[in-house]
Amino acid sequence: MDKLLIDGGVPLHGEVHISGAKNAALPLMAASLLAPGMHTFSNIPRLRDIRTMLRLLEHMGAVCEDEARLAIDTRHIHTLEAPYELVKTMRASVLVLGPLVARYGEAKVSLPGGCAIGARPINLHLKGLEQMGAQVQLEHGYVVARADRLKGASIFLDQVTVTGTENLMMAAALARGTTTLYNAAKEPEVAALAEYLSRMGACIEGVGSDTITVRGVDDLTASHFTVIPDRIEAATYMVAAGITNGHLKLVHCRPEHLGAVTEKLKAAGLVIEIHGETVEVRGNGRIVSVGVKTRPFPGFPTDMQAQFMSLMALGDATSVIVEQIFENRFMHVLELKRMGADIELEGRTAVVKGVAKLSGAPVMATDLRASASLVLAGLAAEGTTEVHRIYHLDRGYETIEHKLAAVGARIRRVRE
């Protein structure tokens, strides 16, 4: 098992290339199951979760080649099961459920199990499929869904769910008739999936709003797509520039996907300039304490709450951070307090009193974004920070230690 060693206190300067978005790539890969043929994707990030999805698709019979671009041949799918051994390591594996039922009329997918950041049930996925005519049963820890042909339906999602919207949108693409998803997710990753489905021949309207309409077609055709840049990775490096009082130029971004984060970081005192697909971020020597509440897109993303908290730990006053998406996403707080942060928890609210400095310490990552928050804190802290359990980090940040070292960070990966 690896860990990161960070000698903090160095302002970061230079250029960082933002990778493709994991949360966009995974549903795109699942969508390849909807049509036989060679699907190709550019700008795929090299991440642990991507490798897991490839293993799952290969288990089903797809032939995958991951060279300059990713190619997935789905002409010879021979099993419709997503086994527990693969699903347990990545909840996004459930995204194969909708495509399998839509194209083959059957799917057997292991229940994802628990999640470190709180309950993320798939009941809305299953309820939607049942409304489309699927028979859904739970058997020995697996969801078994069957349907001769899915039928269009009006589906109201009780809460905003990104993977639920994606799963049902894929299922609806091959259903008979029209499906309308109400209270649908508006995230850029959902829009990217809709764009690829449209290239395959799907008929989708309303993307970017809370009502998405899908008119089912008889068949789809394999196509090519370039994965959008990772907005959470970009936002994390924006915080890195501010927390180290540095100056970073982030290239290959989609600034329109960063609106809520950009506004909060500007309010926190960071200087941010946008030039096309490049975002330039500078610290100004003072971090202003600002409160945030996490919300679905276009609100402030829950995936940036932990990183923003690290920045606020060095704020000039008190900030209040409210987590409204997941009920257990404050596990990084105890680790930040080990580094000298002054944070008090009250349910889903964190009260962060800014301190003059953080001190390097051994800390343990509990999930993907918590890992990033500890790395950011380590970059700003005095002394050496050891971040353990960084396999979480490898799920969502491509070669983060190399990217940070290239802009001046004193960071290295070592074997435990």
SULJO-V317197 format. One record per backbone hydrogen bond with DSSP energy under -1.0 kcal/mol. NH is the residue of the N-H (numbers start at 1). CO is the residue of the C=O. Records with the same first field share a line. If there is no record, write none. Layout:
# SULJO-V317197
NH=CO  CO
This chain:
# SULJO-V317197
3=414
4=387
5=412
6=385
7=410
8=383
9=379
13=407
14=247
16=249
18=251
21=228
25=21
26=22
28=24
29=25
30=26
31=27
33=30
34=31
39=72
40=223
41=70
42=225
47=45
48=394
51=47
52=48
53=49
54=50
55=51
56=52
57=53
58=54
59=55
60=56
62=57
63=73
65=71
67=69
70=41
71=65
72=39
73=63
74=37
78=60
79=60
82=108
86=83
87=83
88=84
90=87
93=90
94=91
95=92
96=93
97=94
100=96
101=97
102=98
103=99
104=100
105=101
107=145
108=80
109=143
110=82
111=141
118=115
126=122
127=123
128=124
129=125
130=126
131=127
132=128
133=130
134=129
135=146
137=144
139=142
142=139
143=109
144=137
145=107
146=135
147=105
151=132
152=176
155=180
157=182
165=161
166=162
167=163
168=164
169=165
170=166
171=167
172=168
173=169
174=171
175=172
176=150
179=214
180=153
181=212
182=155
183=210
184=210
191=187
192=188
193=189
194=190
195=191
196=192
197=193
198=194
199=195
200=196
201=198
202=197
205=213
209=206
212=181
213=205
214=179
215=203
216=177
217=173
221=200
225=40
227=42
230=19
234=230
235=231
236=232
237=233
238=234
239=235
240=236
241=237
242=238
243=239
244=240
245=242
246=241
247=12
248=281
249=14
250=279
251=16
253=277
257=254
258=255
262=258
263=259
264=260
265=261
266=262
267=263
268=264
269=266
270=265
271=282
273=280
275=278
278=275
279=250
280=273
281=248
282=271
283=246
288=268
292=320
294=322
295=300
299=296
304=301
305=302
308=304
309=305
310=306
311=307
312=308
313=309
314=311
315=312
316=287
319=352
321=350
322=292
323=348
328=117
333=330
336=332
337=333
338=334
340=337
341=336
344=351
346=349
349=346
350=321
351=344
352=319
353=342
354=317
355=313
359=339
360=382
363=386
365=388
371=367
372=368
373=369
374=370
375=371
376=372
377=373
378=374
379=375
380=376
381=377
382=358
385=6
386=361
387=4
388=363
392=389
394=390
395=392
396=393
397=393
403=399
404=400
405=401
406=402
407=404
408=405
409=404
411=409
412=5
414=3
416=1
